[in-house]
Amino acid sequence: MTARLLIVGPPGSGKGTQSTNIAARFGIPAVSTGDIFRENVKQGTPLGLEAKAFMDKGEYVPDEVTNRMVRDRLNQADAAHGFLLDGYPRTVNQVEVLDALLAEQGHSLDAVIELTADVDEVVARLLARAQEQGRADDTEEVIRHRMNVYAEQTAPLLNLFSERGLLRKVDGLGSIDDVGDRIANALSDLDGSHV
C-alpha cells in the first residue's frame, strides 16, 4: 500500500500517538521534523550542525535547512512507498518545496489529516501532562499562546489543502481507539477499507 500523508493539529491533539498507528496501518514511516532534527544533530551531520546553531539560540531552523533535511529523509528507502509527515510543512514556502520534491518523484500528496480539538479541552490536557512531567514552564498562558500561534501559522496551509480537496478533518478528542477509528474512516478511500 502506498500513501503520502500529512498530519496536522494543535499541540496536545494526539498527533504523535495517532501518527504511529496510521504509519503502521499503511506500512509507511512516520516522519516527524523534530525527530529529523534530533537525529541529524545526534549524528553530527552537516545539516544537523547547521540546525543546532539555530536551535541553541532558541530560533526556528530556517526553511532552507528544514527543507533539505526533509528532502534527505524522504529520499531514504523506507519512504519510497509513502510517508506520514508531522511538523512539516509549516509554511506555504515549505508546501511548494514538498510539492516540487514529490513531483520530481512522480507523486503528490494523497491526504492531509487535521486533528481538531476544543481549545479548552486541549489546554486542560496539556496542563495535566505538564503536571505529570514536571514542566513548570507549561503554564496556561504559555499553552494558550502556543495554540494561537499554531492557529495563525496553519490557517493558510489548511486553506490551501482544503482548496486542493486534500483536507480530512477528524475530531481529535476521545479515546485513542475512537480517534483512530475516525481517522481510518477519513482515509478509507485510500486503502479501500471501511471501519
C-alpha positions in Angstrom: 0.0 0.0 0.0 1.2 3.5 -0.7 0.2 6.7 0.9 1.8 10.2 1.1 0.1 11.9 4.1 0.4 14.8 6.4 -1.0 15.1 9.9 -1.6 18.5 11.5 -3.3 19.6 14.7 -2.7 21.8 17.7 -0.3 20.9 20.4 -1.8 18.2 22.6 -4.2 17.0 19.9 -2.7 13.5 19.9 -0.7 13.7 16.7 2.2 11.6 17.9 0.1 8.8 19.2 -2.1 8.7 16.1 0.9 9.0 13.7 2.3 5.7 15.0 -1.0 3.9 14.3 -1.5 5.4 10.9 2.1 4.6 9.8 1.7 1.0 10.9 -1.6 0.7 9.1 -0.2 1.9 5.8 3.2 0.4 6.3 4.9 3.8 5.9 7.3 5.6 8.1 6.0 8.4 10.5 8.4 11.3 9.8 8.5 14.0 12.5 10.6 17.0 11.8 11.5 17.2 15.5 12.9 13.6 15.2 14.8 14.5 12.0 16.4 17.5 13.7 17.4 15.5 16.7 18.8 12.6 14.6 20.9 14.9 12.4 22.2 16.8 15.5 23.0 13.5 17.3 24.8 12.1 14.2 26.7 15.4 13.7 25.7 15.7 10.1 26.5 19.0 8.3 22.7 19.8 8.2 22.5 18.8 11.9 25.3 21.2 12.9 23.7 23.9 10.9 20.3 23.4 12.5 21.9 23.1 16.0 23.3 26.6 15.7 19.8 28.0 15.4 18.2 25.6 17.9 20.9 26.5 20.5 19.8 30.2 20.2 16.2 29.2 20.6 15.5 30.3 17.0 13.4 28.5 14.3 15.5 26.5 11.9 15.3 28.3 8.6 13.1 26.8 5.8 16.1 26.1 3.6 17.8 23.9 6.2 14.5 22.2 7.2 13.6 21.6 3.5 17.0 19.9 2.9 16.6 17.7 5.9 13.1 16.6 4.9 14.3 16.0 1.3 17.1 13.8 2.6 14.7 11.9 4.8 12.0 11.3 2.1 14.7 10.1 -0.3 15.5 7.2 2.1 14.5 3.7 1.0 11.7 3.2 3.7 9.9 6.3 2.3 9.8 5.1 -1.3 6.2 3.9 -1.0 5.0 6.8 1.2 5.2 8.6 4.5 3.3 10.4 7.2 4.7 13.8 7.8 4.2 15.5 11.2 5.5 19.1 11.8 6.2 19.8 8.1 5.3 21.7 6.1 4.7 24.7 8.3 4.8 27.5 5.8 3.5 28.0 2.2 7.1 28.0 1.0 7.6 24.6 2.6 4.4 23.3 0.8 5.8 24.5 -2.5 9.1 22.7 -1.8 7.3 19.5 -0.8 5.2 19.7 -3.9 8.3 20.0 -6.1 10.1 17.2 -4.4 7.1 14.9 -4.8 6.6 16.0 -8.4 10.3 15.0 -9.1 9.4 11.5 -7.9 6.1 11.4 -9.9 3.9 11.7 -6.8 1.7 14.1 -5.0 0.1 14.2 -1.5 -2.8 11.9 -1.0 -4.4 13.5 2.0 -3.9 15.8 4.9 -5.4 14.8 8.3 -6.3 17.7 10.5 -7.0 16.7 14.1 -9.4 19.2 15.5 -9.9 19.7 19.2 -11.7 22.1 21.5 -9.1 24.6 22.8 -10.2 24.5 26.4 -10.1 20.6 26.4 -6.6 20.7 24.9 -5.4 23.3 27.4 -6.7 21.1 30.2 -5.0 18.0 28.7 -1.6 19.9 28.3 -1.8 21.3 31.8 -2.4 17.8 33.2 0.6 16.5 31.1 2.8 19.4 32.3 2.0 18.5 35.9 2.7 14.8 35.4 6.0 15.5 33.7 7.0 18.4 36.0 7.0 21.0 33.2 6.7 24.2 35.3 7.1 26.4 32.2 3.9 24.9 30.6 1.5 27.4 32.2 -2.0 28.0 30.9 -0.8 31.3 29.4 2.1 29.7 27.6 -0.1 26.9 26.3 -2.8 29.3 25.0 -0.1 31.3 23.3 1.2 28.2 21.5 -2.4 27.4 20.5 -2.8 30.9 19.0 0.5 30.7 17.2 -0.5 27.3 15.8 -3.9 28.6 14.6 -2.2 31.7 12.9 0.5 29.7 11.2 -1.5 26.8 10.0 -4.6 28.6 8.7 -3.1 29.5 5.3 -1.9 25.9 4.9 -5.2 24.4 5.9 -7.0 26.7 3.4 -4.5 25.6 0.7 -5.0 21.9 1.4 -8.8 22.4 1.6 -8.8 24.1 -1.9 -6.9 21.1 -3.3 -9.5 18.7 -1.8 -6.9 17.0 0.4 -8.1 18.1 3.9 -9.7 15.4 6.1 -10.9 17.0 9.4 -11.1 14.5 12.3 -12.3 15.1 15.8 -9.1 14.5 17.9 -10.9 14.2 21.3 -11.9 10.9 22.8 -10.1 7.6 23.4 -7.1 6.7 21.3 -9.1 3.9 19.6 -12.1 6.2 18.9 -9.9 8.8 17.2 -8.1 6.1 15.4 -11.4 4.7 14.0 -12.4 8.2 12.9 -9.0 8.6 11.1 -9.4 5.2 9.5 -12.8 6.2 8.1 -11.5 9.5 6.9 -8.8 7.7 4.9 -10.8 4.6 3.9 -10.8 5.7 0.2 -7.0 5.3 0.2 -6.9 1.7 1.2 -10.4 0.5 0.3 -11.3 -0.4 3.9 -14.2 0.9 6.0 -14.3 0.7 9.7 
